Amino acid sequence: MPETEIQADRDIYTAALVIIGNEILAGRTQDSNTPWIAERLTDYGIVLAEVRIIPDHENVIIKTINALRPDFDYIFTTGGIGPTHDDITADSIAKAFGVELVQNEQAFRMLEEHYGLEELTPPRAKMCMIPEGAQLIPNPVTAAPGFIIENVHVMAGVPRIMQAMLDHLLGMIKAGKPILSNTVACSLQESVLASDLAELQERYPDVQMGSYPHYRGGVLGLSLVMRATDKESLDVATEELIELIKKHGDEPRALSIRSTDEWVDKKD
């Protein structure tokens, strides 16, 4: 697929992430991909609205992909496209779409160039088996490509490889406006601000608001996160939030603003 400039037809696009791997579910491997993917998508105006972790089981993969793809602009998957017997993602995705799994000649050439024909063993050659009609996602790390079929984007599970693939994808797909965020921290209990925060949310429906208690250095506190694509609305809502905190006799301990190009930290 040729690279194109990022286009924004609307403010926000939605995505679901499917993490495929028995090793994740068993706790043998820690998932570090989700936070990285979520942050990168946010920068591109794509909301990661759902994450599922599923096993290397054909029927589960098929059912999950077919359940999610009508409801989201983008589906991203990680894991299960390697050379071993339990790497069944490509075959399962092909069955989900009702197409054949075929040897992709472009993928074969990529692997041949990377390994050399003599070292392109049958397990490695398995990685050039791609659903018919799918487009390849380049892999500059180990050559074995991911692929795109309709709105499903299949990537490797190894973080370094996945990151390279996603960076390539984000230069191609349509994106929305960057999702900006402001975070205000205070020492109030969550219940103290609950009613005021609900009223503030009603006045600013386009600004997502969340409150998250934290325990740091032996002190209980509260982080209030505001997210929106419109900087003006976000900043006005943030200023009102600061006034609400002051109304209840507290001062923000730190104010982190990401609605500009740089973070700004203010401390008492």
Backbone as CSV, one residue per row, in Angstrom:
resi,resn,N_x,N_y,N_z,CA_x,CA_y,CA_z,C_x,C_y,C_z
1,MET,0.856,-1.200,0.000,0.000,0.000,0.000,0.884,1.239,0.000
2,PRO,0.720,2.152,-0.940,1.544,3.360,-0.953,1.222,4.255,0.217
3,GLU,2.228,4.947,0.712,2.007,5.862,1.822,1.296,7.108,1.336
4,THR,0.396,7.612,2.155,-0.321,8.834,1.829,-0.257,9.764,3.008
5,GLU,-0.540,11.017,2.775,-0.578,11.966,3.872,-1.752,11.658,4.788
6,ILE,-1.558,11.926,6.066,-2.629,11.722,7.031,-3.768,12.680,6.719
7,GLN,-4.978,12.142,6.683,-6.145,12.967,6.411,-7.104,12.868,7.589
8,ALA,-7.776,13.930,7.893,-8.745,13.943,8.988,-10.106,14.353,8.449
9,ASP,-10.985,13.363,8.276,-12.335,13.652,7.821,-13.238,14.035,8.979
10,ARG,-12.864,13.644,10.195,-13.638,13.994,11.378,-12.686,14.089,12.563
11,ASP,-13.213,14.542,13.693,-12.342,14.800,14.839,-11.746,13.532,15.433
12,ILE,-12.562,12.478,15.563,-12.149,11.292,16.298,-12.439,10.029,15.499
13,TYR,-11.489,9.112,15.517,-11.691,7.760,15.006,-11.571,6.802,16.191
14,THR,-12.164,5.621,16.043,-12.139,4.661,17.139,-11.372,3.411,16.746
15,ALA,-10.809,2.752,17.747,-10.035,1.540,17.495,-10.242,0.549,18.628
16,ALA,-10.084,-0.723,18.292,-10.018,-1.793,19.278,-8.696,-2.522,19.090
17,LEU,-8.142,-3.001,20.180,-6.883,-3.741,20.159,-7.150,-5.159,20.630
18,VAL,-6.681,-6.130,19.859,-6.794,-7.543,20.229,-5.383,-8.083,20.437
19,ILE,-5.090,-8.442,21.665,-3.788,-9.010,22.010,-3.944,-10.526,22.000
20,ILE,-3.211,-11.188,21.127,-3.366,-12.627,20.931,-2.140,-13.343,21.500
21,GLY,-2.349,-14.214,22.473,-1.211,-14.954,22.999,-1.482,-15.647,24.320
22,ASN,-1.290,-16.975,24.347,-1.429,-17.718,25.598,-0.453,-17.229,26.647
23,GLU,0.732,-16.771,26.208,1.766,-16.361,27.160,1.362,-15.113,27.935
24,ILE,0.537,-14.262,27.331,0.043,-13.083,28.042,-0.964,-13.505,29.110
25,LEU,-1.886,-14.368,28.719,-2.921,-14.820,29.646,-2.331,-15.628,30.797
26,ALA,-1.233,-16.345,30.545,-0.618,-17.159,31.587,0.294,-16.346,32.500
27,GLY,0.553,-15.100,32.130,1.409,-14.253,32.948,2.891,-14.444,32.704
28,ARG,3.245,-15.261,31.728,4.673,-15.477,31.447,5.285,-14.270,30.741
29,THR,4.459,-13.544,29.990,4.918,-12.349,29.286,4.041,-11.176,29.708
30,GLN,4.668,-10.080,30.068,3.926,-8.886,30.458,3.592,-8.061,29.218
31,ASP,2.359,-7.617,29.146,1.937,-6.786,28.018,2.450,-5.361,28.200
32,SER,3.359,-4.957,27.336,3.840,-3.572,27.338,3.365,-2.823,26.105
33,ASN,2.655,-3.524,25.228,2.229,-2.905,23.974,1.041,-1.964,24.136
34,THR,0.104,-2.328,25.013,-1.127,-1.540,25.115,-0.880,-0.079,25.462
35,PRO,-0.095,0.247,26.511,0.120,1.680,26.810,0.770,2.426,25.652
36,TRP,1.723,1.778,24.996,2.423,2.438,23.884,1.463,2.691,22.728
37,ILE,0.658,1.689,22.400,-0.303,1.841,21.312,-1.325,2.918,21.650
38,ALA,-1.847,2.889,22.871,-2.861,3.866,23.274,-2.333,5.291,23.160
39,GLU,-1.111,5.507,23.606,-0.539,6.860,23.555,-0.310,7.312,22.124
40,ARG,0.192,6.407,21.280,0.432,6.779,19.890,-0.883,7.076,19.166
41,LEU,-1.898,6.260,19.409,-3.182,6.497,18.756,-3.791,7.814,19.206
42,THR,-3.659,8.130,20.489,-4.178,9.397,21.007,-3.582,10.585,20.268
43,ASP,-2.288,10.520,19.986,-1.635,11.607,19.263,-2.206,11.791,17.857
44,TYR,-2.823,10.736,17.343,-3.371,10.784,15.991,-4.894,10.903,15.979
45,GLY,-5.484,11.233,17.123,-6.927,11.409,17.160,-7.696,10.123,16.996
46,ILE,-7.092,9.013,17.422,-7.748,7.711,17.370,-7.926,7.219,18.801
47,VAL,-9.162,7.013,19.213,-9.453,6.597,20.580,-9.399,5.081,20.674
48,LEU,-8.528,4.582,21.533,-8.508,3.145,21.803,-9.644,2.852,22.775
49,ALA,-10.745,2.341,22.239,-11.978,2.220,23.013,-12.164,0.857,23.652
50,GLU,-11.419,-0.141,23.179,-11.576,-1.482,23.746,-10.291,-2.276,23.536
51,VAL,-9.942,-3.080,24.550,-8.788,-3.977,24.470,-9.229,-5.359,24.925
52,ARG,-8.911,-6.355,24.129,-9.200,-7.738,24.506,-7.915,-8.563,24.448
53,ILE,-7.725,-9.420,25.427,-6.615,-10.369,25.434,-7.211,-11.749,25.252
54,ILE,-6.801,-12.430,24.204,-7.407,-13.717,23.871,-6.316,-14.762,23.620
55,PRO,-6.672,-16.047,23.715,-5.671,-17.097,23.525,-5.401,-17.384,22.056
56,ASP,-4.360,-18.179,21.836,-4.051,-18.660,20.480,-5.015,-19.793,20.140
57,HIS,-6.258,-19.433,19.918,-7.302,-20.418,19.640,-8.090,-19.933,18.429
58,GLU,-8.123,-20.742,17.404,-8.692,-20.318,16.130,-10.107,-19.771,16.259
59,ASN,-10.985,-20.526,16.888,-12.376,-20.092,16.977,-12.528,-18.785,17.749
60,VAL,-11.721,-18.613,18.798,-11.788,-17.389,19.592,-11.318,-16.193,18.761
61,ILE,-10.242,-16.375,18.013,-9.733,-15.285,17.165,-10.779,-14.906,16.120
62,ILE,-11.370,-15.904,15.463,-12.371,-15.637,14.431,-13.565,-14.891,15.014
63,LYS,-14.089,-15.396,16.121,-15.266,-14.779,16.739,-14.968,-13.357,17.205
64,THR,-13.770,-13.136,17.775,-13.417,-11.814,18.292,-13.297,-10.797,17.161
65,ILE,-12.592,-11.158,16.110,-12.398,-10.237,14.983,-13.740,-9.904,14.330
66,ASN,-14.559,-10.904,14.108,-15.839,-10.655,13.445,-16.818,-9.897,14.335
67,ALA,-16.646,-10.000,15.656,-17.507,-9.239,16.566,-17.102,-7.775,16.619
68,LEU,-15.797,-7.495,16.516,-15.309,-6.135,16.701,-15.284,-5.298,15.424
69,ARG,-14.990,-5.910,14.310,-14.697,-5.087,13.125,-15.870,-4.251,12.615
70,PRO,-17.137,-4.632,12.836,-18.199,-3.717,12.389,-18.355,-2.480,13.270
71,ASP,-17.808,-2.524,14.481,-18.089,-1.469,15.466,-16.993,-0.421,15.607
72,PHE,-15.845,-0.615,14.952,-14.719,0.305,15.115,-14.148,0.679,13.751
73,ASP,-13.554,1.860,13.709,-12.883,2.269,12.475,-11.670,1.402,12.190
74,TYR,-10.932,1.075,13.251,-9.712,0.292,13.095,-9.655,-0.819,14.132
75,ILE,-9.231,-2.006,13.697,-8.887,-3.091,14.597,-7.389,-3.329,14.453
76,PHE,-6.689,-3.356,15.570,-5.272,-3.691,15.579,-5.098,-4.982,16.359
77,THR,-4.288,-5.900,15.841,-3.985,-7.111,16.582,-2.478,-7.207,16.763
78,THR,-2.069,-7.834,17.870,-0.652,-8.104,18.095,-0.496,-9.572,18.467
79,GLY,0.560,-10.186,17.949,0.900,-11.543,18.333,0.418,-12.608,17.371
80,GLY,1.155,-13.726,17.362,0.712,-14.906,16.635,1.022,-14.953,15.167
81,ILE,2.017,-14.172,14.701,2.361,-14.227,13.272,3.805,-14.672,13.071
82,GLY,4.333,-15.403,14.044,5.704,-15.904,13.956,5.797,-17.243,13.250
83,PRO,6.930,-17.969,13.438,7.182,-19.197,12.682,6.761,-20.497,13.377
84,THR,6.259,-20.438,14.607,6.012,-21.666,15.355,4.590,-22.194,15.142
85,HIS,4.359,-23.406,15.641,3.086,-24.093,15.390,1.886,-23.356,15.990
86,ASP,2.140,-22.615,17.079,1.023,-21.924,17.731,0.810,-20.517,17.204
87,ASP,1.544,-20.125,16.188,1.328,-18.829,15.541,0.255,-19.005,14.466
88,ILE,-0.983,-18.827,14.879,-2.119,-19.150,13.996,-2.953,-17.926,13.628
89,THR,-2.441,-16.745,13.924,-3.242,-15.542,13.688,-3.569,-15.352,12.213
90,ALA,-2.586,-15.482,11.343,-2.827,-15.233,9.914,-3.890,-16.178,9.370
91,ASP,-3.783,-17.471,9.687,-4.755,-18.448,9.217,-6.140,-18.143,9.775
92,SER,-6.200,-17.758,11.060,-7.489,-17.466,11.690,-8.131,-16.223,11.095
93,ILE,-7.330,-15.198,10.821,-7.873,-13.974,10.213,-8.402,-14.276,8.814
94,ALA,-7.675,-15.108,8.063,-8.151,-15.497,6.726,-9.520,-16.158,6.830
95,LYS,-9.696,-17.040,7.799,-10.982,-17.723,7.963,-12.064,-16.751,8.427
96,ALA,-11.692,-15.772,9.235,-12.672,-14.772,9.670,-13.241,-14.005,8.483
97,PHE,-12.416,-13.792,7.459,-12.855,-13.049,6.275,-13.308,-13.966,5.137
98,GLY,-13.194,-15.280,5.336,-13.623,-16.213,4.309,-12.753,-16.219,3.079
99,VAL,-11.421,-16.016,3.275,-10.494,-16.044,2.145,-9.424,-17.107,2.396
100,GLU,-8.679,-17.432,1.365,-7.619,-18.434,1.480,-6.358,-17.824,2.078
101,LEU,-5.596,-18.667,2.767,-4.260,-18.281,3.219,-3.290,-18.735,2.140
102,VAL,-2.586,-17.789,1.528,-1.735,-18.107,0.377,-0.321,-17.566,0.596
103,GLN,0.619,-18.135,-0.137,1.977,-17.613,-0.096,2.021,-16.287,-0.841
104,ASN,2.385,-15.240,-0.134,2.483,-13.912,-0.720,3.887,-13.744,-1.293
105,GLU,3.965,-13.549,-2.589,5.276,-13.526,-3.243,6.129,-12.350,-2.785
106,GLN,5.505,-11.211,-2.523,6.267,-10.070,-2.034,6.840,-10.367,-0.653
107,ALA,6.043,-11.004,0.200,6.530,-11.382,1.526,7.657,-12.406,1.416
108,PHE,7.508,-13.348,0.489,8.561,-14.355,0.296,9.867,-13.687,-0.110
109,ARG,9.801,-12.709,-1.022,11.020,-12.021,-1.449,11.651,-11.248,-0.286
110,MET,10.811,-10.645,0.557,11.336,-9.931,1.734,12.118,-10.880,2.637
111,LEU,11.552,-12.051,2.897,12.202,-13.013,3.772,13.444,-13.611,3.115
112,GLU,13.366,-13.854,1.812,14.524,-14.389,1.091,15.688,-13.405,1.130
113,GLU,15.377,-12.141,0.954,16.428,-11.123,0.988,17.031,-11.003,2.384
114,HIS,16.189,-11.161,3.398,16.662,-11.020,4.778,17.485,-12.224,5.229
115,TYR,16.998,-13.437,4.956,17.645,-14.639,5.470,18.592,-15.302,4.471
116,GLY,18.348,-15.083,3.185,19.026,-15.884,2.177,18.232,-17.145,1.936
117,LEU,18.239,-17.650,0.701,17.405,-18.788,0.345,17.740,-20.027,1.163
118,GLU,19.033,-20.250,1.441,19.425,-21.446,2.187,18.937,-21.410,3.625
119,GLU,18.815,-20.222,4.199,18.388,-20.083,5.593,16.882,-19.855,5.721
120,LEU,16.195,-19.828,4.584,14.749,-19.624,4.624,14.079,-20.989,4.841
121,THR,14.121,-21.420,6.085,13.589,-22.725,6.469,12.060,-22.739,6.377
122,PRO,11.445,-23.941,6.351,9.972,-24.002,6.312,9.285,-23.204,7.417
123,PRO,9.768,-23.249,8.687,9.119,-22.401,9.695,9.192,-20.914,9.366
124,ARG,10.340,-20.467,8.845,10.455,-19.062,8.465,9.584,-18.750,7.252
125,ALA,9.542,-19.677,6.299,8.728,-19.463,5.107,7.242,-19.373,5.459
126,LYS,6.865,-19.979,6.592,5.475,-19.892,7.042,5.032,-18.441,7.199
127,MET,5.985,-17.550,7.508,5.646,-16.158,7.775,5.313,-15.368,6.516
128,CYS,5.420,-16.015,5.339,4.988,-15.334,4.119,3.606,-15.821,3.682
129,MET,2.961,-16.625,4.531,1.588,-17.056,4.268,0.630,-15.978,4.784
130,ILE,-0.069,-15.343,3.863,-0.874,-14.154,4.152,-2.285,-14.368,3.582
131,PRO,-3.316,-13.862,4.249,-4.663,-13.963,3.664,-4.717,-13.350,2.270
132,GLU,-5.362,-14.039,1.366,-5.446,-13.576,-0.019,-6.081,-12.193,-0.085
133,GLY,-5.441,-11.300,-0.823,-5.946,-9.944,-1.000,-5.473,-8.954,0.040
134,ALA,-4.774,-9.422,1.078,-4.297,-8.516,2.128,-3.098,-7.711,1.647
135,GLN,-2.914,-6.544,2.237,-1.762,-5.694,1.942,-0.741,-5.829,3.064
136,LEU,0.508,-5.764,2.719,1.565,-6.017,3.690,1.897,-4.780,4.517
137,ILE,2.291,-5.039,5.754,2.852,-4.010,6.630,4.345,-4.313,6.744
138,PRO,5.215,-3.427,6.282,6.652,-3.713,6.322,7.166,-3.925,7.744
139,ASN,8.177,-4.766,7.847,8.846,-5.045,9.113,10.337,-4.795,8.921
140,PRO,10.825,-3.614,9.288,12.242,-3.300,9.073,13.174,-4.002,10.059
141,VAL,12.625,-4.697,11.035,13.454,-5.338,12.066,13.830,-6.753,11.676
142,THR,12.827,-7.592,11.372,13.108,-9.001,11.042,12.533,-9.417,9.695
143,ALA,11.992,-8.484,8.958,11.495,-8.677,7.584,10.119,-9.328,7.513
144,ALA,9.765,-10.225,8.421,8.463,-10.896,8.347,7.353,-9.863,8.492
145,PRO,6.522,-9.680,7.468,5.566,-8.569,7.484,4.291,-8.874,8.260
146,GLY,3.623,-7.814,8.675,2.243,-7.918,9.103,1.373,-7.696,7.886
147,PHE,0.075,-7.505,8.110,-0.795,-7.299,6.946,-2.069,-6.575,7.354
148,ILE,-2.725,-6.024,6.321,-3.990,-5.303,6.482,-5.032,-5.983,5.614
149,ILE,-6.181,-6.265,6.201,-7.315,-6.756,5.427,-8.548,-5.992,5.895
150,GLU,-9.105,-5.202,4.991,-10.168,-4.248,5.306,-9.713,-3.351,6.466
151,ASN,-10.433,-3.326,7.594,-10.030,-2.424,8.683,-9.248,-3.133,9.788
152,VAL,-8.780,-4.347,9.502,-8.023,-5.125,10.486,-6.538,-5.047,10.153
153,HIS,-5.746,-4.644,11.142,-4.305,-4.434,10.966,-3.574,-5.402,11.885
154,VAL,-2.884,-6.358,11.295,-2.285,-7.466,12.039,-0.787,-7.216,12.186
155,MET,-0.340,-7.136,13.442,1.051,-6.794,13.730,1.698,-7.843,14.611
156,ALA,3.008,-7.797,14.684,3.764,-8.702,15.554,3.531,-8.351,17.014
157,GLY,3.828,-9.301,17.889,3.680,-9.057,19.319,4.935,-8.535,19.981
158,VAL,6.099,-8.768,19.372,7.359,-8.278,19.935,7.334,-6.744,19.894
159,PRO,7.487,-6.080,21.045,7.282,-4.622,21.081,8.070,-3.844,20.037
160,ARG,9.339,-4.152,19.877,10.162,-3.383,18.933,9.625,-3.508,17.511
161,ILE,9.205,-4.709,17.140,8.678,-4.926,15.792,7.306,-4.281,15.641
162,MET,6.454,-4.471,16.656,5.121,-3.867,16.612,5.206,-2.361,16.481
163,GLN,6.115,-1.738,17.212,6.234,-0.285,17.172,6.621,0.204,15.784
164,ALA,7.526,-0.515,15.135,7.924,-0.137,13.772,6.753,-0.280,12.810
165,MET,5.982,-1.343,12.980,4.820,-1.547,12.114,3.765,-0.466,12.332
166,LEU,3.485,-0.162,13.589,2.454,0.836,13.868,2.879,2.215,13.383
167,ASP,4.137,2.555,13.540,4.612,3.845,13.032,4.389,3.949,11.530
168,HIS,4.602,2.852,10.830,4.345,2.846,9.389,2.858,3.033,9.113
169,LEU,2.023,2.322,9.855,0.575,2.406,9.651,0.044,3.812,9.897
170,LEU,0.566,4.455,10.940,0.038,5.770,11.299,0.376,6.839,10.269
171,GLY,1.314,6.540,9.401,1.599,7.445,8.296,0.693,7.222,7.100
172,MET,-0.160,6.193,7.181,-0.994,5.821,6.042,-2.485,6.042,6.289
173,ILE,-2.934,5.705,7.485,-4.377,5.673,7.735,-4.927,7.061,8.050
174,LYS,-6.228,7.202,7.881,-6.872,8.458,8.223,-6.872,8.647,9.734
175,ALA,-6.585,9.842,10.161,-6.511,10.149,11.586,-7.392,11.343,11.898
176,GLY,-7.698,11.507,13.160,-8.482,12.650,13.598,-7.602,13.750,14.145
177,LYS,-8.200,14.611,14.949,-7.429,15.654,15.609,-6.741,15.072,16.835
178,PRO,-5.529,15.513,17.141,-4.851,15.018,18.346,-5.719,15.228,19.583
179,ILE,-5.732,14.236,20.446,-6.507,14.327,21.677,-5.614,14.948,22.754
180,LEU,-5.971,16.154,23.176,-5.186,16.907,24.146,-5.628,16.539,25.553
181,SER,-4.755,16.736,26.516,-5.132,16.398,27.886,-4.509,17.356,28.883
182,ASN,-5.249,17.656,29.930,-4.772,18.403,31.086,-4.999,17.547,32.323
183,THR,-4.042,17.546,33.234,-4.182,16.802,34.481,-3.964,17.731,35.659
184,VAL,-4.929,17.734,36.568,-4.840,18.535,37.783,-4.801,17.588,38.967
185,ALA,-3.825,17.752,39.845,-3.718,16.914,41.036,-4.051,17.733,42.274
186,CYS,-4.752,17.112,43.223,-5.100,17.778,44.472,-5.148,16.738,45.585
187,SER,-5.414,17.194,46.804,-5.457,16.281,47.950,-6.877,16.031,48.446
188,LEU,-7.872,16.475,47.698,-9.262,16.260,48.093,-9.658,14.802,47.891
189,GLN,-10.624,14.342,48.673,-11.191,13.028,48.443,-12.101,13.077,47.218
190,GLU,-12.180,11.962,46.529,-12.949,11.903,45.290,-14.409,12.278,45.518
191,SER,-14.979,11.845,46.624,-16.399,12.107,46.888,-16.696,13.589,47.074
192,VAL,-15.709,14.360,47.522,-15.913,15.786,47.752,-16.209,16.509,46.442
193,LEU,-15.548,16.092,45.385,-15.696,16.762,44.087,-16.714,16.094,43.172
194,ALA,-17.275,14.972,43.585,-18.094,14.166,42.675,-19.248,14.956,42.056
195,SER,-20.029,15.652,42.871,-21.189,16.379,42.348,-20.781,17.528,41.441
196,ASP,-19.789,18.309,41.895,-19.325,19.439,41.089,-18.733,18.965,39.765
197,LEU,-18.009,17.848,39.822,-17.396,17.335,38.600,-18.463,16.853,37.619
198,ALA,-19.544,16.262,38.142,-20.647,15.823,37.273,-21.304,17.016,36.592
199,GLU,-21.482,18.113,37.326,-22.071,19.319,36.737,-21.143,19.929,35.692
200,LEU,-19.857,19.901,35.982,-18.884,20.425,35.022,-18.907,19.603,33.740
201,GLN,-19.027,18.298,33.892,-19.092,17.434,32.723,-20.316,17.748,31.868
202,GLU,-21.436,18.042,32.513,-22.647,18.390,31.770,-22.466,19.672,30.971
203,ARG,-21.714,20.630,31.520,-21.506,21.901,30.814,-20.524,21.758,29.661
204,TYR,-19.652,20.759,29.747,-18.638,20.563,28.704,-18.707,19.117,28.215
205,PRO,-19.739,18.760,27.441,-19.910,17.365,27.021,-18.817,16.868,26.083
206,ASP,-18.109,17.795,25.427,-17.055,17.389,24.498,-15.708,17.192,25.186
207,VAL,-15.662,17.442,26.480,-14.432,17.242,27.252,-14.615,16.006,28.134
208,GLN,-13.803,15.000,27.907,-13.861,13.809,28.757,-13.208,14.121,30.098
209,MET,-13.883,13.755,31.174,-13.365,14.048,32.513,-13.326,12.770,33.332
210,GLY,-12.222,12.563,34.017,-12.088,11.397,34.877,-11.348,11.740,36.149
211,SER,-11.724,11.079,37.244,-11.030,11.292,38.518,-10.404,9.978,38.955
212,TYR,-9.140,10.037,39.391,-8.368,8.833,39.682,-7.608,9.015,40.996
213,PRO,-8.081,8.379,42.074,-7.354,8.462,43.343,-5.963,7.838,43.206
214,HIS,-4.999,8.401,43.913,-3.657,7.832,43.911,-3.065,7.899,45.320
215,TYR,-2.075,7.094,45.551,-1.401,7.028,46.849,0.088,7.120,46.589
216,ARG,0.650,8.287,46.873,2.052,8.545,46.546,2.781,9.086,47.764
217,GLY,3.887,8.465,48.082,4.698,8.936,49.207,3.944,8.938,50.523
218,GLY,3.031,7.991,50.675,2.258,7.906,51.899,1.113,8.889,51.985
219,VAL,0.842,9.593,50.897,-0.216,10.614,50.906,-1.278,10.242,49.873
220,LEU,-2.541,10.257,50.309,-3.646,9.990,49.406,-3.990,11.256,48.642
221,GLY,-4.139,11.147,47.344,-4.461,12.312,46.521,-5.396,11.945,45.388
222,LEU,-5.647,12.909,44.541,-6.590,12.733,43.447,-6.040,13.386,42.188
223,SER,-6.051,12.644,41.095,-5.682,13.194,39.795,-6.945,13.332,38.958
224,LEU,-7.155,14.510,38.412,-8.323,14.781,37.576,-7.839,15.035,36.153
225,VAL,-8.294,14.203,35.237,-7.801,14.238,33.865,-8.895,14.737,32.939
226,MET,-8.550,15.737,32.124,-9.471,16.333,31.148,-8.902,16.064,29.753
227,ARG,-9.749,15.559,28.850,-9.282,15.232,27.505,-10.274,15.761,26.476
228,ALA,-9.734,16.349,25.397,-10.595,16.883,24.332,-9.751,17.162,23.102
229,THR,-10.408,17.352,21.983,-9.695,17.742,20.761,-9.665,19.250,20.579
230,ASP,-10.547,19.959,21.282,-10.616,21.419,21.160,-9.859,22.062,22.327
231,LYS,-8.779,22.748,22.016,-7.921,23.321,23.051,-8.650,24.363,23.890
232,GLU,-9.448,25.214,23.244,-10.118,26.286,23.981,-11.083,25.715,25.016
233,SER,-11.923,24.764,24.600,-12.869,24.156,25.542,-12.135,23.442,26.667
234,LEU,-11.061,22.747,26.318,-10.287,22.022,27.318,-9.705,22.959,28.362
235,ASP,-9.127,24.056,27.918,-8.484,24.976,28.856,-9.499,25.712,29.729
236,VAL,-10.651,26.084,29.154,-11.684,26.752,29.949,-12.224,25.799,31.010
237,ALA,-12.484,24.548,30.614,-12.978,23.560,31.578,-11.945,23.303,32.669
238,THR,-10.676,23.305,32.300,-9.619,23.089,33.290,-9.561,24.229,34.297
239,GLU,-9.703,25.445,33.809,-9.704,26.587,34.724,-10.881,26.518,35.695
240,GLU,-12.044,26.102,35.209,-13.193,25.955,36.100,-12.951,24.855,37.133
241,LEU,-12.288,23.797,36.713,-11.967,22.723,37.644,-11.050,23.225,38.758
242,ILE,-10.077,24.026,38.393,-9.156,24.587,39.398,-9.929,25.427,40.409
243,GLU,-10.892,26.190,39.918,-11.689,27.004,40.830,-12.548,26.141,41.754
244,LEU,-13.029,25.009,41.254,-13.796,24.096,42.099,-12.944,23.535,43.224
245,ILE,-11.712,23.210,42.904,-10.798,22.687,43.930,-10.554,23.755,44.997
246,LYS,-10.345,24.972,44.543,-10.114,26.064,45.494,-11.353,26.309,46.355
247,LYS,-12.539,26.160,45.768,-13.787,26.357,46.507,-13.888,25.405,47.694
248,HIS,-13.297,24.236,47.532,-13.338,23.237,48.604,-12.115,23.320,49.521
249,GLY,-11.384,24.433,49.437,-10.309,24.694,50.378,-8.983,24.046,50.061
250,ASP,-8.784,23.649,48.822,-7.512,23.028,48.454,-6.899,23.801,47.287
251,GLU,-5.618,23.578,47.064,-4.925,24.162,45.927,-4.315,23.025,45.107
252,PRO,-4.344,23.129,43.785,-3.702,22.087,42.972,-2.218,21.959,43.342
253,ARG,-1.785,20.738,43.647,-0.365,20.531,43.951,0.472,20.586,42.686
254,ALA,-0.118,20.129,41.583,0.600,20.161,40.306,-0.419,20.271,39.192
255,LEU,-0.082,21.026,38.202,-0.941,21.172,37.036,-0.115,20.813,35.810
256,SER,-0.460,19.729,35.159,0.250,19.302,33.957,-0.625,19.563,32.757
257,ILE,-0.131,20.368,31.848,-0.917,20.765,30.682,-0.272,20.198,29.431
258,ARG,-1.061,19.448,28.670,-0.559,18.915,27.422,-1.331,19.461,26.231
259,SER,-2.050,20.522,26.447,-2.818,21.100,25.348,-1.975,22.061,24.523
260,THR,-0.732,22.223,24.910,0.235,22.939,24.085,1.303,21.944,23.683
261,ASP,2.317,22.380,22.982,3.334,21.461,22.480,4.220,20.902,23.589
262,GLU,4.260,21.554,24.728,5.130,21.101,25.804,4.334,20.969,27.094
263,TRP,4.838,20.113,27.964,4.241,19.969,29.292,4.659,21.152,30.161
264,VAL,3.732,21.605,30.987,4.016,22.663,31.944,3.643,22.150,33.326
265,ASP,4.553,22.203,34.278,4.276,21.742,35.627,4.319,22.924,36.585
266,LYS,3.247,23.095,37.340,3.176,24.148,38.337,3.031,23.501,39.713
267,LYS,3.826,23.923,40.640,3.747,23.357,41.979,3.665,24.499,42.989
268,ASP,2.944,24.210,44.080,2.811,25.233,45.124,4.165,25.485,45.778
